[in-house]
Amino acid sequence: MKQLFTALTIAILFLLVQQEGFAQPLNGVTFRYVWYNYENPNPVWDNWTDIFGDAIPRGVEVGYNRRLDKSTWLVVPAKLGLLARGANSLKSRGEILGNLDVLLQENLFKHTNFVNPTLHLGIGTTYNFDTKQGDFNIPAGLGFNFNLSPNLSFTFQTQYRFSMENRPGWHHGAGLTVYFGQPAPPDRDKDGVTDADDKCPDVFGLAALMGCPDRDNDTVADGDDKCPDVPGLVAMMGCPDGDGDGITDADDACPTEKGLAAFRGCPDTDNDGIADASDKCPREAGPASNNGCPILDKDGDGILDKDDACPTVKGVASAKGCPDRDGDSVADSNDACPDKAGSVAHKGCPDTDGDGVYDNDDRCPEKPGVAALKGCPEIKKEDKAKLERAIKLVQFESGKSTLLKNSYTVLDEVVSVMNQYPEYSLNINGHTDNQGDDKMNQDLSERRAKACYDYLVGKGIAAARMASAGFGETQPVADNKTKAGRDQNRRVVFELFVK
């Protein structure tokens, strides 16, 4: 009987192993030889050296395996065997024991590893055919699978069965597992087109395009689309033709104007054989020798229209047919100084005061100055000193913006400086110390600056040349911890500048 069972097992395994192996099979069948131990931890097994002897509790197991995910399997094993209890069991062949379990088995490593440890836990039943008694169990254990090929592994398992009634014990088994079952056809990019039919198996695509993408949704697959990011026409290999002249926009030198292939998609409005882009007179037919223009001189200035930058206004040759009042070869329309002869390099402007700053950039074109001040003269030291004195000597009533009378003389000096430098503008900035409320100080600084501004306006200085502002206590120039420092911080600053 044992020889027959062994031969049958080997035959079944041989047939199953002939199937094509899968990297991740769906199903498996396990065959194990099982040893029982219901006397743990001190089993009494007679005739230990004879593993097929009648005294040793033993059985066979056949199990069905179903893969649930990459590492978890549902296993349904059935066992049938003889149970012997101690040495006295030699008097008979023992009890016939049957088991049926449902287990979850977790493979700790990848299926392709040679050694793959496993853990399992589930629910089961035990039925004694001799006593006709059943028992519910909780089987738990571990094992090792040794993968001999992609669809065959040698398996060893040890299991403890927690009894719900009266039969706890150990089951140990060794045998083979054969895997089979074709997984779903691979679809690496998950686009619903199997890799075998997918022309673009690694890129998510459309079934209508055999799995290839179409970024611009123009029904031309990106791999065949010469313009994959712009919707186009199938006839144009996915490229657009905005003007409908049969030339793709990418090759069309004039993509928004319907044109001729001879001119790379550009039009020839006057049909003179010269594309509009190259035709100096695109709406008037003319010979190529005259750049597509008729030989005309509309304004009668002796300069042919083809060479005349101002064909309807009489001009001079030095300004390409345009008028030039000051005769400096810069047409009036481009001359920043049309009534003063100047340099072509400086938009037709001269440097009247000879300070190196040309009149178009010179804020003081009649007075020699410096480039840093936009051509205006520098302020004399004595005039700067007047502004510095004003910072120290302009005074107000305590906590108010009312000017003290002795400040008028100082502000009159500021008026004289402003009259001496009419090209300059003036910033008047008020400041306070840090005594008192921040908002009050800000307001006070603004009012004091405005008081000086109003005084100067009253003395005839144009309001457009001045601006006043207050900064409160935010910009101290000395330490507010000392009286001397606070005195310096309470100030109005006068700054001349060139706009």
C-alpha positions in Angstrom: 0.0 0.0 0.0 2.8 2.4 0.9 4.6 1.6 -2.3 1.4 2.2 -4.4 0.8 5.6 -2.6 4.4 6.6 -3.2 4.3 5.7 -6.8 1.0 7.5 -7.4 2.3 10.7 -5.7 5.5 10.7 -7.8 3.4 10.3 -11.0 1.1 13.1 -10.1 4.0 15.4 -9.3 5.8 14.5 -12.5 2.7 15.5 -14.6 2.2 18.7 -12.8 5.8 19.7 -13.0 5.7 19.5 -16.8 3.5 22.6 -16.8 5.1 25.9 -17.6 6.4 27.7 -14.5 5.1 31.1 -13.4 7.0 33.8 -11.4 3.9 34.3 -9.3 1.5 31.3 -9.6 -2.1 31.4 -8.5 -2.5 27.9 -7.1 -0.6 25.1 -5.5 -1.1 21.5 -4.3 0.9 20.3 -1.2 1.6 16.6 -0.5 3.2 15.9 3.0 4.0 13.0 5.2 2.9 13.9 8.7 4.1 12.9 12.2 1.8 13.4 15.2 2.8 14.2 18.7 0.0 14.4 21.3 2.3 13.7 24.3 4.5 16.8 24.0 6.9 17.7 25.6 7.8 14.1 26.4 6.5 11.9 23.6 6.9 8.1 23.8 7.6 6.8 20.3 8.6 3.2 20.1 10.9 1.8 17.4 12.2 5.4 16.7 14.6 4.2 14.1 11.9 2.7 12.0 10.0 5.8 10.8 7.5 3.6 9.0 6.9 1.4 12.1 3.4 1.0 13.5 4.3 2.6 16.8 4.9 6.1 15.4 1.8 8.3 15.0 1.8 9.3 11.3 -0.4 10.3 8.4 -0.6 12.0 5.0 -1.7 15.5 4.1 -3.1 16.9 0.8 -3.6 20.7 0.7 -4.9 23.2 -1.8 -3.2 26.6 -1.9 -4.6 29.8 -3.4 -2.5 33.0 -3.6 -4.4 36.1 -2.3 -1.7 38.7 -2.9 2.1 38.8 -3.3 2.9 37.1 0.0 -0.4 35.8 1.5 -1.9 32.4 0.6 -5.2 30.7 1.6 -4.4 27.0 2.4 -7.0 24.2 2.9 -5.2 21.1 4.0 -6.8 17.7 4.7 -5.0 15.0 6.8 -5.6 11.4 7.4 -3.5 9.2 9.7 -3.0 6.8 12.6 -2.6 8.0 16.2 -0.6 5.9 18.6 -0.4 6.9 22.3 2.8 5.6 23.9 4.3 2.2 24.0 1.0 0.4 24.8 -0.3 1.5 21.4 1.7 -1.4 19.8 -1.1 -3.6 20.9 -3.2 -2.2 18.1 -2.8 0.0 15.0 -4.1 2.9 17.0 -6.9 5.4 16.2 -7.7 6.7 12.7 -7.6 10.5 12.9 -8.8 13.0 10.3 -8.2 16.8 10.0 -9.6 19.5 7.8 -8.3 23.1 8.2 -8.5 26.6 6.7 -5.3 28.6 7.1 -3.8 31.9 6.2 -0.1 31.5 5.3 2.3 34.4 5.0 5.5 33.9 2.9 8.2 36.1 4.5 10.4 36.2 1.4 9.7 36.5 -2.4 8.3 33.4 -4.1 11.5 33.2 -6.3 13.9 33.0 -3.3 15.4 29.5 -2.8 14.5 29.5 0.9 11.2 31.0 1.9 10.2 30.9 5.6 6.4 30.8 6.3 4.0 31.5 9.1 0.4 30.2 9.3 -2.7 30.5 11.5 -6.2 29.4 11.0 -9.1 27.2 12.2 -9.5 23.5 11.9 -11.2 20.3 13.0 -10.2 16.9 14.2 -12.3 13.8 13.8 -11.6 10.4 15.4 -13.2 7.7 13.2 -12.9 5.1 16.0 -14.5 7.0 18.8 -16.7 9.1 16.3 -15.7 12.3 18.2 -14.9 15.6 16.7 -12.9 18.6 18.0 -12.3 22.2 16.9 -8.7 23.4 16.8 -6.7 26.6 16.2 -3.6 25.5 14.2 -0.6 27.8 14.2 3.0 27.2 13.1 5.9 27.9 10.9 7.6 26.2 8.0 10.2 26.5 5.3 9.8 26.2 1.5 12.9 25.3 -0.5 12.2 26.2 -4.1 13.6 23.6 -6.5 12.1 25.3 -9.6 9.6 28.1 -10.3 6.7 25.7 -9.8 8.0 23.1 -7.3 9.3 23.4 -3.8 10.2 21.0 -1.0 8.3 22.0 2.2 8.8 21.4 5.8 6.2 22.5 8.4 5.7 22.2 12.2 2.4 23.1 13.7 0.8 23.2 17.1 -3.0 22.7 17.3 -4.7 24.5 20.1 -7.6 22.3 21.1 -11.0 23.8 21.7 -11.9 20.7 23.7 -9.4 17.9 24.6 -6.9 17.2 21.8 -4.0 19.7 21.7 -0.9 18.5 20.1 1.9 18.8 17.5 1.9 18.0 13.8 5.2 17.9 11.8 5.3 17.4 8.1 7.6 17.3 5.1 6.7 17.0 1.4 6.4 18.8 -1.9 4.3 21.7 -3.2 3.5 21.9 -6.9 2.4 25.4 -8.2 0.2 25.9 -11.2 -2.4 28.3 -12.7 -1.9 31.1 -15.2 -2.0 34.6 -13.7 -3.8 37.4 -15.5 -1.9 38.5 -18.6 0.7 41.1 -17.6 -0.1 44.7 -18.1 2.8 46.7 -16.8 1.4 50.1 -17.4 -2.2 49.2 -16.1 -3.9 50.7 -19.2 -6.1 47.7 -19.9 -4.1 46.5 -22.9 -2.0 43.4 -22.2 1.7 43.7 -22.7 1.5 41.2 -25.6 -0.8 43.5 -27.5 0.6 46.8 -26.1 2.9 48.7 -28.5 3.9 50.9 -25.5 3.9 48.4 -22.6 5.6 50.7 -20.2 3.5 53.9 -20.8 -0.2 54.3 -19.9 -2.0 54.6 -23.2 -5.3 54.2 -25.0 -6.9 50.9 -26.3 -7.8 52.6 -29.6 -4.0 53.3 -30.1 -2.9 49.7 -29.0 -1.8 51.0 -25.6 0.2 54.0 -26.7 -0.4 57.5 -25.3 -1.8 60.5 -27.1 -0.9 63.6 -25.0 -2.7 66.1 -27.3 -5.8 63.8 -27.9 -5.6 64.1 -31.7 -5.9 60.3 -32.3 -2.3 60.1 -33.4 -0.1 58.1 -31.0 2.7 60.1 -29.5 5.3 57.8 -31.1 4.0 58.6 -34.6 3.0 62.2 -33.8 5.5 64.7 -35.1 3.8 67.3 -32.8 2.9 65.3 -29.7 2.1 68.3 -27.5 -0.1 70.2 -30.0 -3.4 68.7 -31.4 -3.1 68.2 -35.2 -4.4 66.4 -38.2 -4.0 62.7 -39.0 -3.1 63.6 -42.5 -0.3 65.9 -41.2 1.1 63.1 -38.8 -0.5 64.9 -35.8 0.8 68.4 -36.6 -1.6 71.4 -36.9 -2.1 73.5 -40.0 -3.7 76.6 -38.7 -4.1 78.4 -42.0 -5.2 75.4 -43.9 -2.7 75.7 -46.7 -1.5 72.1 -46.6 1.8 73.0 -44.8 2.2 72.1 -41.2 2.7 75.0 -38.8 6.1 73.7 -37.8 7.3 73.9 -41.5 5.2 77.0 -42.3 7.2 80.2 -42.3 3.8 82.0 -42.2 1.6 79.7 -40.0 -1.3 82.3 -39.6 -1.5 83.2 -43.3 -2.6 80.9 -46.1 0.3 80.7 -48.6 2.1 78.7 -51.2 4.4 75.7 -50.9 6.9 77.5 -53.2 7.3 80.2 -50.4 7.2 77.8 -47.4 3.6 78.6 -46.7 3.9 82.4 -47.1 1.6 84.5 -49.3 2.4 86.5 -52.4 -0.4 89.1 -52.3 0.5 91.0 -55.4 1.4 87.8 -57.4 4.7 89.2 -58.6 6.6 86.0 -57.8 8.1 87.5 -54.6 6.8 86.3 -51.2 5.3 89.1 -49.1 8.0 88.6 -46.4 10.7 89.4 -48.9 8.7 91.9 -51.0 9.4 95.5 -50.1 6.0 96.3 -51.7 3.8 93.3 -51.0 0.6 94.9 -52.3 2.1 96.5 -55.4 3.6 94.3 -58.1 7.2 95.1 -59.1 10.3 93.4 -60.5 12.7 91.3 -58.4 15.4 93.7 -59.4 13.5 96.4 -57.4 12.7 94.0 -54.5 9.1 93.6 -55.7 8.4 97.3 -55.8 7.3 99.4 -58.7 9.9 102.0 -59.8 8.3 105.1 -58.3 9.1 108.3 -56.4 5.8 109.5 -55.0 7.1 112.5 -53.0 9.4 113.7 -55.8 12.5 114.1 -53.6 14.7 112.2 -56.1 14.8 109.1 -54.0 13.0 106.1 -55.3 10.2 104.7 -53.1 12.1 101.4 -52.7 14.9 103.3 -51.0 12.8 106.0 -49.4 12.1 105.5 -45.7 9.4 108.3 -46.0 8.0 107.8 -49.5 5.1 110.2 -49.0 7.1 113.1 -47.4 9.9 114.9 -49.2 13.2 114.4 -47.5 17.0 114.2 -48.0 19.2 111.4 -49.1 21.3 111.6 -45.9 18.2 110.7 -43.9 17.1 108.0 -46.3 14.4 110.2 -47.9 13.0 111.5 -44.6 13.0 115.2 -43.5 15.9 116.4 -41.4 15.5 120.0 -40.2 18.8 120.3 -38.4 20.8 118.5 -41.2 22.5 116.1 -38.9 21.6 113.0 -41.0 19.1 111.8 -38.3 15.6 111.9 -39.6 13.3 114.2 -37.6 11.1 111.2 -36.6 14.1 109.6 -34.9 15.8 112.8 -33.7 15.6 113.5 -30.0 16.8 117.0 -30.7 15.3 117.8 -34.2 16.2 121.5 -34.1 19.8 121.1 -32.9 22.4 119.4 -35.1 24.0 116.5 -33.1 25.5 113.1 -33.2 23.9 110.1 -34.9 25.2 107.9 -32.1 23.2 110.1 -29.6 19.8 110.3 -31.3 20.8 113.5 -33.1 21.5 115.5 -30.0 24.6 117.6 -29.3 26.5 118.2 -26.0 25.8 121.9 -25.8 27.6 122.6 -22.5 30.5 120.2 -23.4 30.3 118.2 -20.1 30.2 114.8 -21.8 26.5 114.3 -21.2 24.5 114.7 -24.4 21.5 117.0 -24.4 18.9 114.2 -24.6 20.2 112.8 -21.3 21.3 116.2 -19.8 19.0 117.7 -17.1 21.1 120.9 -17.3 22.0 121.1 -21.0 23.2 124.8 -20.8 25.4 124.3 -17.6 28.5 122.0 -17.5 28.0 119.3 -14.9 28.8 115.6 -14.1 27.3 112.4 -15.4 26.5 111.2 -11.9 24.1 114.2 -11.5 22.7 113.8 -15.1 24.8 116.6 -16.5 23.9 119.1 -13.7 26.6 121.0 -11.7 27.6 119.8 -8.3 26.4 121.8 -5.3 29.1 124.0 -3.9 30.5 123.3 -0.5 29.2 126.5 1.1 25.7 125.7 -0.2 25.9 122.1 1.2 26.9 123.7 4.5 23.7 125.8 4.5 21.7 122.7 4.2 23.7 121.0 7.0 23.1 124.1 9.2 19.4 123.9 8.5 19.3 120.3 9.9 20.7 121.6 13.2 19.1 125.0 13.5 15.5 124.6 12.3 13.5 124.4 15.5 9.9 124.0 16.6 7.8 124.6 19.7 8.1 121.7 22.1 5.9 118.8 21.0 4.5 120.9 18.1 5.1 121.5 14.4 5.1 125.3 14.9 8.4 126.9 13.6 10.3 129.1 16.0 11.0 132.5 14.5 14.8 132.0 14.6 14.2 129.2 12.1 13.0 131.6 9.4 16.5 132.9 8.7 17.8 129.3 8.3 15.0 128.4 6.0 15.6 131.5 3.9 19.1 130.2 3.2 17.5 127.0 1.9 15.3 129.2 -0.3 18.5 130.9 -1.7 20.1 127.5 -2.5 16.9 126.3 -4.3 16.9 129.5 -6.4 20.6 129.0 -7.2 20.0 125.4 -8.4 16.7 125.5 -10.3 17.4 122.1 -11.9 17.4 120.4 -8.5 14.5 119.0 -6.4 14.3 118.8 -2.6 13.3 116.1 -0.2 12.3 117.4 3.3 12.4 114.5 5.8 11.3 114.9 9.5 12.7 112.8 12.4 12.1 112.6 16.2 13.7 110.9 19.2 12.2 107.9 20.9 10.4 109.7 23.7 6.6 109.3 23.8 4.2 107.3 21.7 5.5 105.8 18.3 2.4 107.0 16.4 2.5 110.5 17.9 6.2 110.7 16.9 5.5 109.6 13.4 2.7 112.2 13.1 4.9 114.9 14.6 7.7 114.2 12.1 5.4 114.4 9.2 3.8 117.7 10.4 7.2 119.3 11.0 8.5 118.3 7.5 5.3 119.7 6.0 5.7 123.0 8.0 9.1 123.5 6.3 7.7 122.5 3.0 4.9 125.1 3.4 7.4 127.8 4.4 9.4 127.3 1.2 6.3 127.2 -1.0 5.4 130.5 0.6 8.8 131.9 -0.4 8.2 131.1 -4.0 9.7 127.7 -4.4 7.6 125.6 -6.8 5.7 122.8 -4.9 6.5 120.4 -7.8 10.2 120.7 -6.9 9.7 119.4 -3.4 8.3 116.5 -1.3 8.0 116.1 2.4 7.9 112.9 4.5 8.2 111.9 8.2 10.0 108.9 9.6 9.2 109.3 13.3 11.9 107.7 15.6 12.8 104.9 13.1 16.1 106.5 11.8 18.1 107.8 14.7 21.6 109.2 14.1 22.6 109.2 17.8 22.0 107.4 21.0 18.5 108.1 22.4 19.7 107.3 25.9 21.4 110.6 26.3 20.0 114.1 26.0 22.6 115.1 23.5 21.7 112.1 21.3 18.0 112.9 21.5 18.7 116.5 20.5 20.5 115.3 17.4 17.7 112.8 16.5 15.0 115.6 16.6 15.8 117.1 13.2 14.5 118.0 9.7 16.8 116.9 6.8 17.0 118.8 3.5 18.3 116.7 0.5 18.8 118.1 -3.0 18.7 115.7 -5.9 18.3 115.7 -9.7 15.2 113.8 -11.1 
